[in-house]
Amino acid sequence: MRESPVEVLTGALVVLVAGGFLVYAAQATGLGGPSEGVRLNASFRSIEGVSLGTDVRLAGVKIGSVTDTALDPQTFRATTELTVNADVPIPDDSSAVVASEGLLGGNFVEIVPGGSLTTLADGGEIVDTQGAVSLLQLLLQYISGGSEQPS
């Protein structure tokens, strides 16, 4: 049985388009994220909405991604490993904030640069951190009149 050239070309085109979608999906989800770069550590009270592959941004520009998360059983804080582009120097007095893209958007880690002339080296730690703000707690506080502190 002999295949027609049109069928062979159509099949090749389908395989090529499927491969393109796989590459796009890997890049969009961070699976193809920066494997080389500077690894930084940060400890947060809460990383709600942050997972492996979550963007790390500086001034709204993606400079890396979250490459590891774990719970520290001693402090009960979430420890994260952030891998950022090596060509972006991060001052050692910078802070890391779990921020939201909007009401319905996802979370990301925002690096707020400090003013120090010394930069963080590979394996350095960002000490000043602010965890995720729970939208539900804020809403409940607003409804109750703001007089009660969230527990």
C-alpha positions in Angstrom: 0.0 0.0 0.0 1.4 3.4 -1.0 0.8 6.6 0.9 0.1 9.8 -1.0 2.5 12.7 -0.6 -0.3 14.9 0.7 -1.0 12.4 3.6 2.7 12.3 4.5 3.0 16.1 4.5 -0.1 16.5 6.6 1.2 14.0 9.1 4.5 15.7 9.3 2.8 19.1 9.8 0.7 17.7 12.6 3.8 16.3 14.4 5.6 19.6 14.0 2.7 21.6 15.4 2.4 19.2 18.3 6.1 19.6 19.1 5.8 23.4 19.0 2.9 23.3 21.5 5.0 21.1 23.8 8.0 23.5 23.7 5.6 26.5 24.3 4.0 24.7 27.2 7.3 23.9 28.8 8.5 27.5 28.6 5.1 28.9 29.8 5.0 26.7 32.9 8.6 27.3 33.8 9.7 23.7 33.1 12.3 25.1 30.7 13.2 27.8 33.3 16.7 29.0 34.1 18.7 26.0 34.9 21.8 28.1 35.1 21.9 31.2 37.2 22.3 32.4 40.7 20.5 30.4 43.4 19.1 32.4 46.2 17.3 31.3 49.3 14.4 33.0 51.1 12.2 32.0 54.1 8.6 33.1 54.1 5.8 32.9 56.7 3.4 31.9 53.9 4.0 31.1 50.2 0.3 30.5 49.4 -0.1 30.4 45.6 3.6 29.9 44.9 4.8 26.6 43.5 7.7 25.2 41.4 8.2 27.3 38.3 6.5 30.4 39.7 8.0 33.6 38.2 10.5 35.7 40.1 10.2 39.3 38.9 12.2 42.5 39.4 10.4 45.7 38.4 7.7 43.6 36.7 10.3 41.8 34.4 10.7 38.0 34.8 14.3 37.3 36.0 14.0 33.8 37.2 11.7 31.2 38.8 11.1 29.3 42.0 13.1 26.0 41.8 12.4 24.5 45.2 10.1 24.8 48.2 10.1 23.1 51.5 8.9 23.5 55.1 11.4 24.1 57.8 10.3 22.0 60.7 12.3 24.1 63.2 10.8 27.5 62.4 7.6 26.3 60.6 8.4 28.7 57.7 8.4 28.0 54.0 11.9 28.0 52.6 12.3 28.6 48.9 15.1 28.4 46.4 14.9 31.1 43.7 17.1 30.8 40.5 17.6 34.2 38.9 19.6 35.2 35.8 23.3 35.5 36.5 23.4 38.8 34.6 21.0 40.5 37.1 23.0 41.6 40.2 20.7 41.5 43.3 21.9 43.8 46.2 22.3 41.9 49.5 19.8 44.1 51.3 17.0 43.4 48.8 13.7 42.0 50.0 11.4 39.3 48.5 7.6 39.7 48.5 5.0 37.2 47.5 2.8 39.5 45.3 -0.4 38.9 43.3 -1.1 39.8 39.6 -4.5 41.0 40.6 -7.8 39.8 42.0 -8.0 36.7 39.8 -4.4 36.5 38.8 -1.7 34.1 40.2 1.1 34.9 42.6 4.7 35.6 41.9 7.8 36.5 43.9 8.8 40.1 43.6 12.4 41.1 44.3 12.6 44.7 45.7 16.2 45.8 45.3 18.0 47.5 48.1 20.7 50.1 47.9 23.7 48.1 48.9 26.7 48.0 46.5 27.4 44.4 47.6 25.4 41.7 45.6 24.2 38.3 46.7 26.4 35.4 45.5 25.2 31.9 44.5 23.6 30.3 47.6 23.0 33.7 49.2 19.9 34.4 51.3 17.3 37.1 51.1 16.6 37.9 54.8 13.9 40.5 54.4 10.7 38.7 53.2 7.0 39.2 53.2 4.7 36.3 52.7 1.4 36.0 50.8 -1.5 38.1 52.0 -4.7 36.0 52.3 -7.5 37.7 50.4 -10.0 35.8 52.5 -8.6 37.2 55.7 -8.6 40.7 54.3 -12.2 40.3 53.2 -13.3 39.0 56.6 -11.5 41.9 58.3 -13.2 44.4 56.0 -16.6 42.9 56.6 -16.2 42.8 60.4 -15.3 46.5 60.4 -11.5 46.1 60.6 -11.5 46.1 64.4 -10.4 42.5 64.8 -6.9 41.3 64.1 -6.6 38.2 62.0 -5.4 35.2 64.0 
